[in-house]
Structure formats: structure tokens, C-alpha cells
Amino acid sequence: MTHFALSVLALMAVQDDQATATLRGHTRSVHAVAISRDGKWVASGAEDAAIKLWNVEKREAVATLEGHKGSISGLAFSPDGKRLASVEMFSLVKLWDVASRKEISSTEGHEAAVTAVAFAPDGTSFVSVGKDKRVILWDGETGKEKSKLAGHKHEVLDAAYSPDGKRLATCDDGGNVLVWDLATGKAGAPLNFPDIAATALAWSPDGATLAVALSDDSVRLIDLAGMKEKVKVADVQATRLAYAPTGRFLAAGTTENVVRILDPATGAVRSTLKGHESTVKAVAVAADGKTMATGGFDNCVRLWTVP
């Protein structure tokens, strides 16, 4: 069932490396955020099992979507902003109608915690991945299961579509990164990082580079033409990665309570955004390439204008 609730917004002064707004309303750590393509809506999900839908212009929550059994682990808007996919650390995968705030579908498609969700660029499908080693494709309109991609032997932690929607990248806690051809459902030879976990992914807007966060506190930039590492960014304890859709930067949420803004070509740290009081677990960048939302273990969602 969907319930509506207004929440309190605390505004922060706009200073160097400070958030432009702090959205308060969750009672537990925020693990997922998403921004609609038109920049009008931010969705956030937390350990309190609630999803909040925020009006960016008014800086207020307009709805709370309830029905999940556990901590929200991933959120993704459809490209047209009409639907929202959500997953949790139990087994539920849900699809919501944004306008009516009503649930379109709810499916226990996984046998363990679901770790991430992503919408295809054309909106016809979305993907969920989980600790059951499954990669599941769902219909973007109905939320019904379309197919499964088999290949991972370890817990799958993240997924990212290529900009043209023809390929899908997934990563697992065995250090493997797979790139799938969605036309055939087959993956090429995995890229493996021995003895470390591959925890987060982001695909560059030009389709040429895959950013991978690893548990050795590094971010690797992978040249997809040859599936070879071209840049290693050390000392970035990344939890989530997000490219600006304009290609202007790569953002990394970290366990250091900050967001690192990285140069998309060299990996150099351009700036550090401070404001969260604990781990930054979720990052999303709007289509304008400037507005960013983050969520953290301090129970807050923060909005930023990235310089």
C-alpha cells in the first residue's frame, strides 16, 4: 500500500563543498537514490524499508511508498520518469507508477538479498542483481520477468547498462566484471580482479569506459574496446559510482563521509564534497550534469550543485 507523508527539509548554507539542501525524513540509513531525467523528482530508499519521493523544486517529500519488507538497496527511474523500480535486501523487486504512487508489480524473483537495479536507456526493461548470483531482466512496463542471465559464481553487487542499451555490465564479490550482449544473452570473457570484490559500476556516457569500484579502496577505469585497465585511482573508498550524463565528471560516494568528484579521463580528484556525517552509500546525477543527489548512513538525502 502507498501512503503519503510530508517531511521536514533543512536547508544548508551554500558554501565551498557544501550541499545546497538536506532532505530529512528517513529514520534509518539511506542506501539508494535516483533522479528523474527531467530533474523534477528524487527518490530515496532506506533501511526503514520506505521509499520517499521528493519534489526537487519545492524541496519537500510528496509521498512515501511502502510495501517493502526490508532495507531498500536500489532505485531506478524509467527514462520517461513515469515508473520507478525498487529492490530490497530481502527478495522483492517492485515497479511503481510515479504519478499515481501505486504499485504496478511486486515479485519475489530472487532467492536472497537484491543488491542493485538499473533501467535500460529505452525504458523497455530493467535489471536486478542479487546475492543469489542472479541477473534478472524485467519488462519495463509491467514488471514481469523476461529472462535470466547465467554466468556469475559469486554474489552479484551492481549492474549498469551501456548508453545504447545493447550491453549490460555486472560485477560480483569474487572480483569479476561481466559484459553481456543483450541480443544473445551471452557474456564475453570476464575481467577479474583476484582476491578483491568488485562492488560498484558506472558506464561512461560515450560508451567507451567502465568505471569499477573495488574493495581494495581503488576505482579502475576500464577501456571496453580491449577490456583492459587504463587508469587506477587509489585511495578512494568508493561505495557507489555515477557518471554525469554529460560526461563532465565521475562521482564516487565513499566510506570517508564525502563525495569525490573525479576527472572522467584521468581519475584525478577534482573536488571533495563534504556534508554527510557518515558513509555516503548512494549517488545519482541529473541529466543537466550539475545537480546531484546523495544518500548516507546519517539518514539524510543531500542535493548538490557540482562545480
C-alpha positions as CSV (number, residue, x, y, z in Angstrom):
1,M,0.0,0.0,0.0
2,T,1.2,3.5,-0.7
3,H,1.0,6.2,1.9
4,F,1.6,9.9,1.6
5,A,3.6,11.9,4.0
6,L,5.2,15.3,4.2
7,S,8.7,15.5,5.7
8,V,10.9,18.3,7.0
9,L,13.6,19.9,4.9
10,A,16.6,21.5,6.5
11,L,18.4,23.9,4.2
12,M,22.2,24.4,4.5
13,A,24.2,27.5,3.6
14,V,25.7,27.3,0.1
15,Q,29.5,27.3,0.8
16,D,32.5,25.6,-0.7
17,D,31.9,21.9,-0.9
18,Q,28.6,22.1,0.9
19,A,25.2,20.7,-0.1
20,T,22.6,23.1,-1.3
21,A,19.9,21.2,0.6
22,T,19.5,18.4,3.1
23,L,16.3,16.4,2.9
24,R,15.3,14.7,6.2
25,G,12.5,12.2,6.7
26,H,14.1,8.7,6.8
27,T,14.6,7.2,10.2
28,R,17.4,4.9,9.2
29,S,20.4,4.9,6.8
30,V,19.7,5.9,3.2
31,H,21.0,3.3,0.8
32,A,19.6,4.3,-2.5
33,V,18.8,7.5,-4.5
34,A,17.6,8.1,-8.1
35,I,16.8,11.3,-10.0
36,S,14.3,11.5,-12.8
37,R,15.7,12.6,-16.2
38,D,13.8,15.9,-16.1
39,G,15.3,16.7,-12.7
40,K,11.9,17.2,-11.0
41,W,11.9,14.2,-8.7
42,V,14.4,12.5,-6.4
43,A,13.5,9.1,-5.0
44,S,15.3,7.8,-1.9
45,G,15.2,4.4,-0.1
46,A,16.5,3.5,3.3
47,E,16.9,0.8,6.0
48,D,13.5,1.8,7.3
49,A,12.1,0.0,4.2
50,A,10.4,3.2,3.0
51,I,10.8,5.0,-0.4
52,K,10.4,8.7,-0.3
53,L,9.5,10.8,-3.4
54,W,10.8,14.3,-3.2
55,N,9.8,17.4,-5.3
56,V,13.2,19.0,-6.1
57,E,11.9,22.5,-6.7
58,K,9.9,22.6,-3.5
59,R,12.5,20.7,-1.5
60,E,9.8,18.5,0.1
61,A,8.6,14.9,0.2
62,V,5.3,14.4,-1.6
63,A,4.9,10.7,-1.0
64,T,6.2,7.7,1.0
65,L,5.9,4.4,-0.9
66,E,5.5,1.5,1.5
67,G,5.4,-2.3,0.9
68,H,9.0,-3.5,1.1
69,K,9.9,-5.9,3.8
70,G,13.5,-4.7,4.3
71,S,16.2,-2.2,3.6
72,I,15.9,-0.6,0.2
73,S,19.1,-1.4,-1.7
74,G,18.4,0.1,-5.2
75,L,16.1,2.5,-7.1
76,A,15.9,3.5,-10.7
77,F,13.5,5.8,-12.7
78,S,12.4,4.8,-16.2
79,P,13.8,7.3,-18.8
80,D,10.5,9.0,-19.2
81,G,10.1,9.3,-15.4
82,K,6.8,7.5,-15.3
83,R,7.9,4.4,-13.4
84,L,10.2,3.7,-10.6
85,A,11.9,0.3,-9.9
86,S,12.9,-0.6,-6.4
87,V,14.7,-3.6,-4.8
88,E,15.5,-4.6,-1.2
89,M,17.8,-6.7,0.9
90,F,15.2,-9.5,1.0
91,S,13.9,-10.8,-2.3
92,L,11.3,-8.3,-3.5
93,V,11.5,-6.4,-6.8
94,K,8.8,-3.7,-7.3
95,L,7.7,-1.4,-10.0
96,W,5.8,1.8,-9.2
97,D,3.7,4.2,-11.2
98,V,5.1,7.6,-10.2
99,A,2.1,9.8,-11.0
100,S,-0.4,7.7,-9.0
101,R,2.2,6.5,-6.5
102,K,0.7,3.0,-6.9
103,E,2.5,-0.3,-7.2
104,I,2.4,-1.9,-10.7
105,S,4.1,-5.2,-9.7
106,S,5.8,-6.9,-6.8
107,T,7.7,-10.1,-7.4
108,E,10.0,-12.4,-5.3
109,G,12.2,-13.1,-8.2
110,H,15.4,-13.5,-6.2
111,E,16.2,-16.1,-3.5
112,A,18.5,-13.8,-1.5
113,A,19.1,-10.1,-1.0
114,V,18.7,-8.0,-4.1
115,T,21.7,-5.6,-4.3
116,A,21.0,-3.3,-7.3
117,V,18.6,-2.2,-10.0
118,A,19.0,-0.3,-13.3
119,F,16.7,0.8,-16.1
120,A,17.6,0.3,-19.7
121,P,18.0,3.5,-21.7
122,D,15.0,2.9,-23.9
123,G,12.8,2.1,-20.8
124,T,11.6,-1.3,-22.2
125,S,13.3,-3.3,-19.5
126,F,15.2,-3.1,-16.2
127,V,17.6,-5.4,-14.4
128,S,18.0,-6.6,-10.9
129,V,21.0,-8.4,-9.4
130,G,21.5,-10.2,-6.1
131,K,23.4,-12.2,-3.6
132,D,21.8,-15.4,-5.2
133,K,24.2,-14.8,-8.1
134,R,21.2,-14.0,-10.4
135,V,20.9,-11.3,-13.1
136,I,17.2,-10.9,-14.0
137,L,15.7,-8.8,-16.7
138,W,12.2,-7.4,-16.2
139,D,9.6,-5.8,-18.5
140,G,9.8,-2.0,-18.0
141,E,6.1,-1.5,-18.4
142,T,4.6,-4.5,-16.5
143,G,7.4,-5.6,-14.2
144,K,7.1,-9.2,-15.4
145,E,10.2,-11.3,-15.6
146,K,11.6,-11.5,-19.2
147,S,14.8,-13.6,-18.7
148,K,17.7,-14.6,-16.6
149,L,21.4,-14.2,-17.4
150,A,23.5,-17.0,-16.0
151,G,27.3,-16.7,-15.6
152,H,28.2,-15.4,-12.1
153,K,29.5,-17.8,-9.5
154,H,29.6,-15.2,-6.7
155,E,27.2,-12.6,-5.2
156,V,26.3,-10.0,-7.8
157,L,26.6,-6.5,-6.4
158,D,25.9,-4.0,-9.2
159,A,24.8,-3.6,-12.8
160,A,25.0,-0.8,-15.4
161,Y,23.6,-0.6,-19.0
162,S,25.6,0.8,-21.9
163,P,24.3,4.1,-23.2
164,D,22.9,2.5,-26.3
165,G,21.2,-0.2,-24.2
166,K,22.8,-3.1,-26.2
167,R,25.1,-4.3,-23.4
168,L,24.9,-4.8,-19.7
169,A,27.8,-4.8,-17.2
170,T,27.6,-6.7,-13.9
171,C,30.1,-7.3,-11.1
172,D,30.5,-9.6,-8.2
173,D,32.2,-10.1,-4.9
174,G,34.6,-12.5,-6.5
175,G,36.2,-9.6,-8.4
176,N,34.6,-10.5,-11.7
177,V,33.1,-8.0,-14.2
178,L,31.0,-9.4,-17.0
179,V,29.8,-7.5,-20.1
180,W,26.7,-9.1,-21.6
181,D,25.5,-8.8,-25.2
182,L,21.7,-8.4,-24.6
183,A,20.8,-9.6,-28.1
184,T,22.3,-13.0,-27.4
185,G,22.2,-13.1,-23.6
186,K,25.9,-14.1,-23.6
187,A,28.8,-12.6,-21.8
188,G,32.3,-12.2,-23.0
189,A,35.4,-13.4,-21.0
190,P,35.2,-11.9,-17.5
191,L,37.6,-9.2,-16.3
192,N,38.8,-10.5,-13.0
193,F,40.5,-8.7,-10.1
194,P,41.9,-11.5,-7.9
195,D,41.2,-11.7,-4.2
196,I,39.1,-8.5,-4.1
197,A,35.4,-7.7,-4.6
198,A,34.1,-5.6,-7.5
199,T,31.4,-3.6,-5.6
200,A,30.1,-0.9,-8.0
201,L,29.9,0.1,-11.6
202,A,29.3,3.1,-13.9
203,W,29.3,3.2,-17.7
204,S,30.6,6.4,-19.3
205,P,28.2,8.3,-21.5
206,D,30.3,7.8,-24.6
207,G,30.2,4.1,-24.0
208,A,34.0,3.7,-24.1
209,T,34.8,3.3,-20.4
210,L,33.5,1.3,-17.5
211,A,34.3,2.5,-14.0
212,V,34.7,-0.2,-11.4
213,A,34.9,0.3,-7.6
214,L,36.9,-2.4,-5.8
215,S,37.2,-3.4,-2.2
216,D,41.0,-2.6,-2.2
217,D,39.9,1.1,-1.9
218,S,40.5,1.8,-5.6
219,V,38.5,2.8,-8.7
220,R,39.6,1.3,-12.0
221,L,38.7,2.8,-15.4
222,I,38.4,0.0,-18.0
223,D,38.8,0.5,-21.7
224,L,36.0,-1.5,-23.1
225,A,37.5,-1.9,-26.5
226,G,40.1,-4.3,-25.1
227,M,38.6,-4.9,-21.7
228,K,41.9,-3.6,-20.2
229,E,42.5,-1.3,-17.3
230,K,43.7,2.1,-18.4
231,V,43.6,4.1,-15.1
232,K,43.8,3.1,-11.4
233,V,42.6,5.6,-8.9
234,A,44.0,4.7,-5.5
235,D,42.8,5.7,-2.0
236,V,39.1,6.1,-3.0
237,Q,36.9,4.0,-0.7
238,A,34.0,4.1,-3.1
239,T,30.6,2.6,-2.3
240,R,28.7,3.8,-5.4
241,L,29.7,5.4,-8.7
242,A,27.8,7.7,-11.1
243,Y,28.9,9.5,-14.3
244,A,27.4,12.8,-15.1
245,P,25.3,12.2,-18.2
246,T,27.2,15.0,-19.9
247,G,30.4,13.1,-19.3
248,R,31.8,16.0,-17.3
249,F,32.8,14.0,-14.2
250,L,32.6,10.7,-12.3
251,A,31.2,10.9,-8.8
252,A,32.1,8.4,-6.1
253,G,30.2,8.1,-2.8
254,T,32.7,6.9,-0.1
255,T,33.0,5.4,3.4
256,E,35.0,8.6,4.2
257,N,31.7,10.6,4.6
258,V,32.5,12.6,1.4
259,V,31.8,12.5,-2.3
260,R,34.8,12.5,-4.6
261,I,34.4,14.2,-7.9
262,L,36.8,12.5,-10.3
263,D,38.1,13.6,-13.8
264,P,36.5,11.1,-16.2
265,A,39.6,10.7,-18.3
266,T,42.5,10.7,-15.7
267,G,40.7,9.7,-12.5
268,A,42.2,12.7,-10.7
269,V,40.2,14.1,-7.8
270,R,38.8,17.4,-8.9
271,S,37.0,18.2,-5.7
272,T,35.7,16.7,-2.5
273,L,32.1,17.4,-1.4
274,K,31.6,17.5,2.4
275,G,28.3,17.5,4.3
276,H,27.4,13.9,5.2
277,E,28.2,12.8,8.7
278,S,28.7,9.2,7.8
279,T,29.2,6.8,4.9
280,V,27.8,8.1,1.5
281,K,26.1,5.0,0.2
282,A,24.1,6.3,-2.8
283,V,24.9,8.7,-5.6
284,A,22.8,9.9,-8.6
285,V,23.4,12.7,-11.1
286,A,20.7,14.6,-13.0
287,A,20.6,14.9,-16.8
288,D,21.9,18.5,-16.6
289,G,25.2,17.1,-15.4
290,K,25.3,19.5,-12.4
291,T,22.6,18.5,-10.0
292,M,23.5,15.5,-7.8
293,A,21.7,13.6,-5.0
294,T,23.4,11.5,-2.4
295,G,22.2,9.3,0.5
296,G,24.1,8.3,3.6
297,F,24.2,6.4,6.8
298,D,23.3,9.7,8.5
299,N,19.7,9.1,7.4
300,C,19.8,12.1,5.1
301,V,19.5,12.9,1.4
302,R,21.6,15.7,0.2
303,L,21.3,17.8,-3.0
304,W,24.4,19.3,-4.6
305,T,25.3,21.6,-7.5
306,V,28.6,20.2,-8.7
307,P,31.1,23.0,-9.8
